[in-house]
Amino acid sequence: MTDAKSSPKSVDDAKPADAESLHRGKSSTVEAEQPPDLVEPDPDLTPEQTEQARKRYLLSRFWISARGYWSRRGDRFAWPCSIGLLALIGLNVCFQYGINIWNRAIFDAIEQRNAHAVYVLSAVFPPLVLGSVALVTIQVYVRMMMQRRWRFWLTTALIARWLANGRYYQLNLIGGDDHKNPEARLSEDLRIATESPVDFIAGVISAFLSASTFIVVLWTIGGALTFEVAGSIITIPGFLVVTAVLYAVVTSTSMAVIGRHFVRVSEVKNQMEAEFRYTLTHVRENGESIALLGGEEEERNDLERTFGNVLKQWALLAHQYMRTTLVSQVSMLIAPVVPVLLCAPKFLEGSMTLGQVMQAASAFAIVQSAFGWLVDNYPRLADWNASAHRVASLMTSLDGLERAEKNDTLGRIKHGETEDETMLSLNDLSVTLDDGTSVVKETEVEIDPGERVLVAGESGSGKSTLIRAISGLWPWGHGGVNVHPDSRLFMLPQRPYIPSGTLRRAVAYPRAADDWTPDEIKAALEKVGLDYLNEKIEEDAPWDQTLSGGEKQRLAFARLLLHDPDIIVLDEATSALDEKSQDRMMEMIIRELPKVTIISVAHRAELEAFHSRKITLERRQGGARLVSDIELTHRHRKGNLILRLLDDRRPIFKDNSTSDQGARSPRR
């Protein structure tokens, strides 16, 4: 969780450094078509059939978003790149045909011992080669540019959806594996999912044009093959074409049968790789705790287990590669020999020249390569299939959150604006889990400007969940959270987020580091007792690992001073500080921001001295309830703890059935 959230007007209303990229990303989030409706699986289907139906849906879901790259809201270079790539492929096939004709002419000249023709053809060959090489080089550039821009477009669109409305956080609250390891899906899987289709489509078009062109060559050169079997004369028209097609059918069918499990094995392998990367990242991020507890051996065992799963899947994938390599290697060795053997009888009888034999052999190899496209690319096709499924799974999880935001089927907490001077109000607010289980029931609270409210209750009573609901991170429930329309809300969680980069950026987050001068940054650090870091504010270091828990919480308070919000929500924001440091932080905030409204969640009784009001949640069957809402009497903290504990604070419950003097009922 970050330190700031918009509700309704956030302190991070500043433009990022790369505003143009962000604008392009936001515009791409509007998809040309809505995702396909979810269809409940037919109960009569077998588990295998159900899984196949799910995979078909995922591929459909992926393409609905991915093809938006070519829509009106897509990239302006999408169609120029696509048309240019097609033109380059066509021109390259023309040069291939020219080289094929040259191949026939040079061998005919050699057979005829025609020195002049050989010299002329030798001079023609370099331009043909240079033209073909230039076309292929430009084709590679255009293809990779198209892949890069498509990946950028789809990645920014998906990241924008992932970050919108706290969905990146909400995905952690719902069950299922469809959204696990989103960082791997957004990086490696999305790269493969956008690179491979361009290669495949370019390969298919090139194969089709090559096959169409050189089938004509084979038909023209080879003619008909006539032979006698048991006294009968058999004639096969276009025998070289027939042989090439039959040969390709046999090799492609063999590849499809032998590699039929390739997609499933590749998909599981990718999932295991993602889990291994996540485990490594988890160890790095929690290195201090692991080191202090001496948990290296346990972590090593866990890493070995996770990596063992990766190696197991790699072994299965290697088996699949061995089987497909067997087919492709046999095909590669036999293909050049077949046309020579088929043309040998005609050459020996004199009806075919050496040049025609070599032209036929070259054309046969090109046709065979075109028809054998599946043989050469089946492993990559399987890898793409697995990656597209993983990306689409994340898309469907985001679809589910978006659908929930648009309807009340699961119950959504409504966020609005207060109509009077009230800074924040909870109107019949109930907070539930994503399955409908109640966490907090029917809470009514109104908070006036400048009030400092302490939310208390035993562990597990739903205090932090209530805070997440106020910030907009927790969407499930009923009722409403209303905030003053001109207010800015700032969250301070128990574990402040420290971004990568300089210390200055960490203090300024979530706004840009240059939004404040170095002197303003240093002044804020000095007020929270971190003035010894002032000389390091421009230092780029792993501050998340360098700073202690208490220093991180002090830094969050410095961040708070810079942003100067109207409402502050503290969720155990001083838990890592000692009592004296905690007192100084609270006194400093009250002194520096005297008009700010504070909502605190904490367990320490000492914090009562810095608040004017206390509401208490009590865990009950069916969800926690607000059981008291009382005014706090300010006294000097030293020596008066017993008096404060004995102070008469009779609670008034939500039903307002009784009203004792000195107590405060929940506001309506």
N, C-alpha and C positions, 0 to 999 in steps of 0.2 A: 504494500500500500504506500502510496506517496503521501507527502505531507500536506498537499493542498488538493481540494476538490471544489468543483463549481457547484454552488447551490444557493441562489440561482446565478450569482455573479461572482466569479472566482477571482482571486488575486493574481492568477496567472494569465490574465488577458493581455499578454504581450506577444508580439510576433516573433517566431523563431528565426534563427539565423538564415535557414534555408527556406524562406517563405515561398519561393516559387515551387520548390519540390513539394512542399506540403500542400500547396494549392492544387497542384496536379494530382496528388494523392487523394485529396478530398473530392475532387470532381470525378475521380474514377470510382468512387464508392457507389455512385448511382448506376445500377446495372440496367442493361437494356431490357432484361426480362426477369420476372420473379422466379425464385427457385421452384422446382416441381413440388407439388403437394406430396406429403408423406402418405403412403398407402400401407395400411395394415397388411402384413403377410397372410396369404391364404393358409388357413390351418391345415388344409389337406396336403400342402407341400412338404416334402422331406426336408430335413435340415440342410442337405446339400443344395436343394433347389432354392430354399430360402436365402442361403448365402449367395448364390448366383444372382438372385433377384436384387439383393442388397448391393452387390458390386455393380450391376447394371445401373442402378439408381445413382450410385456414387460417380460413375463416369459421366452420366447425364448431368449431374449437379456440377461437376468440374467444368464441363464445356459451356454450360450456361453462363458462368462467370468469365471463363477464359476467352470466349469468342467476343466478349464486349470490347476487346482490344481493337477490333475492326469496326466497331460501331461509331455512331456520330460522337459519342462521348469518349471514344477511345483515343489512341495516339494518332497524331496527324501524319506520322511517317509510316503507319501500318500498311496502308494500301500501296504507296509508292515503293516500299521495300518489297512487298509481295509481288507486285507486277514486275519490278526490276529483277527479282530473283528468277521468276519464270522466264523472262526474256534471256537472261544469261544462261539458264539451263538449255533453252532451245538453241542458242548460238553455239554452245559447246557441243551439242549433238551434231550440228552441221560440221564443225571442225573434225569430230570423230569420223564422220562419213568421208570427209576429205582425206583424212589420213588412211582410211580403209581403201579408198580408190588409189591413193599413192602406193599403198602396200602391193596392190595387184600390179600396178604399172612397173614398179622397180623390179619385181621378180620376173615379170615377163621380159623386161629388158635384159636382165642377167641371163635368163634362159636363152635368149636370142643373141647374146654377146653383143648387144648394141651399146657401144661405149658412149656415143653422143647422148642417147636417151638417159643413160645412168648419170652422166654429168648434169644434165638439165634437171632431172628429178632430185639429185643431191642438192641443187641450189634451191629447189622448191621446198624441200623438207624443213629447213630452219624457220621460215615464216609460219608454216603450219604449226610447228611446235611452240613457237613464241606466242602465236595467237591463242592456242589452246591453253597454255600455261597462264597467260594474262587473264583469260576468261575465268579459269578456275580460281585464280587468286582473288579476283574481284568478287566472284560468287561467294567465296569463303567470307570475305569482309562483309558483304551485304547480309549473308545468312546470320553471321554472329552479331551484327548490329541489330538485326530483327529479334534475335533471341534475347539480347541484352535489354532492349527496350520493352519487349513483351514481359520479361521477368520483372523489370522495374514497375511497369504499369500494374500488373496483377499483384505483386508484392505490396506496393503502397496501398492498393485498394483493400487487400485482405488485412493488412496491419491496421489501417484506419478503422475497419469494422471490429477488429479484435480489441483495439484500445477504446472504442466508443462506449460511453455509458458504463464504464467499469467492467466490461465483459471479460477482459483478461483476468480479472479477479473472480468474477462470478463462475467462470469455468472450473475453478478450483473447488467450488462448493457443490457441484453436481457430480453424480456418479457416472461411470462408464469409461471406456477406453478410447472413444472417438476423438477426444481432445487432449490426450496425454502428450507430453513433450511438444507443445506448440512451437517452441523455438526450432526444433529439428524440422518440423513440417514447413515452417515459414522460410527456412534457409535451404537445406539440402534437398528436401523433397520438392519444394517449389522450383528450385533450379532445374532439376531433372524433368519435372512436369512441363516446363516451358521450353527447355532446350531440345528435348527429344522429338516432339511433334514437328518442329521445323525441319529437323534432319530427316524425319520419316517422310514428310510430304515432299520435300525436295528430292529425296531418294526415289519415291514412288513415281513422281512425274518424270524424273530423268530415266528411270527404268522403262516406263511406258513409251516414251519417245524413242529411246534407244531400241527397244524391242520392235516397235512398229517400223522403224527405219530399216533395221538390219534383217528383219524377217523378209522384207521385200528383196534385199540383197541376196539372202540365202535362196529364196524361191527362184530368183532370176538366174543365179549362177548354177545352182544344183540341178534345176529342172526335175525330171522324173527319173526314178531308178527302176530299171526293168531287170527281172531275174526269173529263172525257171525253177520251179519246185514240183517234183514228181510229174514232169511232162507238161505242167501248166505254166503259162507265162503270166507273171504278176508284175504290175506296174504301180509304183507308189509316186504320185505327183508331189512335188515339193518335199522330197524325202528328208532333206536337211532340216526343214522347218518342223516336220512331224517328229523327227528325232529330238530336236531341241525342246519341243513342248513336252514330249513324253519324259525326257530326262529331267526337266524342271519339275514336272508333276511328281515324279518318284522321289526326288530329293526333298521337295517342299513337304510332301505328305509324311515322309520319314521324319523330318524335323518336327512337324506338328505333333506326331505321335510320341516321339522320344522325349520332346520337351514340354509335354502337356502339363507337368507339375511345376514348370519354371516360375510362373507368376506367383503361385502360392508360396513357394520356397523363398522367392525374392522378397515378397511382402513381409514375411515373418522375419527375414534377415534384417531388413530395414528397421523394423520395430525393435529388434534386439539391439541393434547399433544405437538407436535413439535412447533406449533405456540405459545403455552403458555410458553414453555421453552425459546423460542426466545425473547418474550416480557420481561420476567424476566431478561434475560441476557442484553437486551437493556437498561433496567432501571439501572442495576448495572453499566454498562459501562459509562452511562451518568449521574451518580448520582450527580456529582458536579453541572452540569448545571440545573438539575431538582431542586436541593435544593436551588440554588441561585434564581431561578425564582419562587420558591414556587409552583411547579407543582405537589405536592404529591396527591392532590385530583383528578386531572385529570388522573394521572397515576393509582391511585387506581381504578377509574371508568373503565379505559381501561383494567386493569388486571382482574377486576371482570367480565367484558364482555367476555374477552378471556377465563377465567376459567369457566364461565357459559356455553360456547360452549363445553368445555371438559365434564362438568357434564351432559349436555344434551346427548352427545354421550355415556357417561357411562351408563345413564339410558336406552338408546336403547340397549346397549350391555348387560346390566343386564337382560333385557327382553328376549334377545336371549339365555343367559345362563340359565334362568329359564326354557325355553321350552326344551332345550337340556338336562338339568339335570333331567327333568321329565322322559324323555325316558330312560336315563342311570340308574336312580334310580330304575325304574320299572324293567328294565332288570336285574339289580344286585340282586334284591329280588326274582325274579321268577326263574332265571337260576338254582340255586342249588336244587330247589324243583322238577322241571320237570323230571329229570332222575330218581329220587327216585320213583315218582308216576308211571312212565312208566315201571319201573322194578318190582314194587310191585307185580303185578299178577304172574309173573314168579317165584318170590321168594316164594310167598304163595303156589304155586302149586308144588314147590320143584325142578324146573328145573334150578334154579339159586341160588348160594350160597350167603351168606351175604357179603363175600369178593368180589364176582363179582359185587354185587349191589354197594358197596362202590367204587370199581375200576371204574365202569361205571359212577358213579356220579362225581368222580374226573376227568375222561377223558372228560365227557360232559362239565364240567366247563372250562376245558382248551380249548376245541374246541370252546365253545361259546365265551370265551375271545378272542381267535384268530380271529374268524369271526366278533366279535364285536369291532375290533380295531378302525374302523371308529367312532363308537359311543363314545369311550373313548377319541379320539384324534381330533375330528372334530373342536372343538374350537381352538386348537393349530394350526391345519392345516389352518384355516381361518386367524389366526394371522400371520402365516408365509407368506401366500399368499399376505396379505396387505404389509408386510415389504419388500418382494421380489419386489413387484411393485414399491415401493418408491425408493429402491436402483437402480432398472433398469431404472427408470425415470431419475435419476441423470446420469447414464451411457449413456442414449440416448442424454442428453444435451451435455455431453462431446464428444459423437460421432459427433454431429452436429458441434461443434467447430473444431474437428479434420478434418472433411470433408472440412470445410471452409478453413483450413490451407493448404489443398492439392490441391485446385482448385481455380479458379478466378471467380466463379459464382457470389459471392457477392462482389468481389473486395477486394484484400488484399494488404496492404502496404508491399513493399519488403524491406528487411534489408540486407545490404551488406557492403562492405569495400571501402574506398576511394582509389584511385590509386596514388595520389601524397601526399604531406605533409598536405593536408587539414585535419583538425581534424574531422569535421562533415559537411555533405552536405545534403540538402533537394532538391531532384530532382523532380520537377513537382509534389510535394506532395499535394494530396487532402485527407482530412479526412472526413469520412462519418459515419452516424449511421448504425446500423445493418440492417436497412430497406432501405439504399441507400441515405437517406437525407444528403446533404452536410453540413458540419460544417466549414471546411476550404478548400478553393479552390486554386489549382495550385500555390503552394508556391515554390520559388526558393531561396535558401540561401546557402552560403558557409562560413564556419568559420575556420579561420586559427589558428595555435597553439598560445596559450597565449592570444587570444582575449577574451574580456569580453563583452558579448552581452546582452542587456536588451530587453526583449520582452514586448511591451506595447500594450494597447488597452482597450477599455471600457469593463465592465463586460458583459460576455456572448458572447464575440467576438471569443472564441475558443482557448484562450491562453493555458489553462490547458489541453485541449484536444490535442492540438498540442504537448505539453510536454509528454503526455502519449503515443502519437504516436512515438515520438523520443525514448522513453524508451522501446517500444515494447509491452506495456500494451494494447494499442488501436490498434486492428488489421485491422479495416475496412477502406477502402479507396483505393487510387491509387497512383502511383509514388513510390519513394524510399527514404529510410533513410540510408545513408552510414556513417560509422564511421571508423576512422583510425584503421588499423588492430592491431597495438601494443598499443592501448589506453585502459584505464580502465575508465568506466563511473560510476559515483556515483550520486544517486538521493537524494535530501533533500526535502520531501513534506512539506506542511504547518502543518500537524499534524504528527510529527515523531512517529514511532512505538517504543514502550517501551516493550520489552518482559518480561515475568515473570522471577524471579530469582534474582540474586545479581545485584547491581549497576554496578559492573565490567562487567558482561555479557551484560548489557544494552549498555554500552559504546562501547564494542567490536563488537556488532552485526553488520552485519550478520555472522561474523567469531566467532570462539570460544574464550571464555574469556581468556584462557591461551596462546593465540597467542601473547599477550603482557605482559610484567612484570607489577606488581603493580605500580612501579615507572613511567613507561611510561603512564599508565592510569591516574595516578595522575597529571603528567605533562600536559596531554591534557586537563584535567578538569581545571587546574589552568589557562591555556591560554584562556579559554572561560569564566573565572570568576566564576567557580563552585568549587574553591579550598576548600570551607567550607564543601564539601561533601567527601573530600578525606579520612576521617576517617571511612566512611561508605561504601566503595566500595565492601567489602565482606559481607555486610548485605543483607540478603534475605528479601525483603519487597515489598509491592505492589506499586512499583515506578510509575507505570502509573497513580495511583490515588494520590500519594503523591506529585509528582513534579507539579509545575505550568506550564502553557503553555509556558511561556518564558524560564523556566528552561529546558523544554523538547527540545526547539529549540536550546538552548545553548549546551545541551548534544549532539544533532545531529551534531553540528559543531565540537565538540570534537571527535566524531566518524569519521568525515571527515578528521581530522588531522591524526588520526591513520592509516587510509586506504590509504592516500596519492594518490588519483586518478589523472588521466590526464584530465578528463572532469568532471565538476560539473554542475548539473542541479538543480537550486534552484526554487522551485515552492512556492512562497509566504513564503519562509523559515524564514523570519524575521518579519512576521506580528504580532507576539505576543510580540516583543521587542519594547522598547521605542526608540526614535530616536538616543540618545547617545549610547545605547547598540548596536543598529543596526550598527552604524558607527564603533564601536569597533570590531564587528564581521567581517565586511567586510574588515577593515584595517588589521585585524589579518590574514585573509585568504590570502590576497594579499601579506602580508609580509612573512608568513610561506610557502606559495605555490606560488612562483612568476611566475612559468611557466605554471600553471594550466589554462585551458580554462574554462570559466564560461558562462553559459547560465541562465539568470534569468527571472522569470516572477514575476512582482510586479506592484503595483499601486502607490507606493510612489515615488514622483519626486526626493526626496533626494538621491535615489539610483543611479541616473544618474552619480553622481560624481565618482562612483566606477566602471563605465563601459566605454568602449572605443567605443561602437557602440550601436545603438538603432534601432530596427525594430518594426514597428507598424502594428497591424492587425486592420482592420475595418470591422464591421459587415455589410454585404450587403445581398440583396435578392439572394438566391442561395448559400450562404456560405460566410464566412469571407475571406477577401483577404489581402495580404501583400501590403500596400499602400505606405510605405516609409522604406528606409534602409539608415541611415545616420551615419556619424562619430560624436562622441561627443567631444567637446572641453573642456579640463580639466581646471578648474578654482578653486580658493579657494572657498569653499562653503559659508563661512561667508560673508555676505554683498553683494554677487553677484547673488542672486536669480533672481532679476529683469533683470540683464544683460543676465543671461542664458536664461530666458524666451523670451527676445527680440532678442536672437541670430538668425541669418538667417539660417534656416534649411529647405530649400525648398525640398520637397519629390520628389523622382523619382519613378514612378509607374512601375509595372512589365513589361508593354509593351515597356518601354524604348523609348517612342516616343519623350521625351524631356530630356535634360541633363543640369541642372543648375549648375553653378560653386559652389563648396563647398558641393555638395550633393554626395551621393554614391549610385550607382545602385545595385540591387541585383546581387550577383555573379552567374556565370554560371559554 
